[in-house]
Amino acid sequence: VWFVAVLAAGFVARVLTGPTLSPLGQLATKVVAPRLGEPKLIAGPPKRFAQAIGATVTIAATLILAVGHPGGTEVLLGLMIVAAGLESIAGYCVGCKIFAGL
């Protein structure tokens, strides 16, 4: 439960302040991204919307796990892994595409 809760807290921190208060956000922007080449800048609102989706899903996963349903948590975290993989491998941000569609 604590690991999923830490993920959820990181998403909430990124929604509220960007990567400033998020340890994972700091790692991604200051350590990992510079080693991957030129940055691909994306407008703030779509990214913030995508992070809010991540926060919602990970908070739900935490609550579902806390009440004793690990299968539901695995499904939700699996969706998060797919979304993260699409963004990191293919540069496709699911939350950004949803934002654009709205």
KATA-V148238 format. One record per pair of residues at least 24 apart in sequence whose C-alpha atoms are under 6 Angstrom apart, sorted by the first residue. I is the first residue (numbers start at 1). J is the second residue. Records with the same first field share a line. If there is no record, write none. Layout:
I = J + J
This chain:
4 = 62
5 = 62
8 = 55 + 58 + 59
11 = 51 + 55
12 = 55
15 = 48 + 51 + 52
46 = 96 + 99
50 = 95 + 96
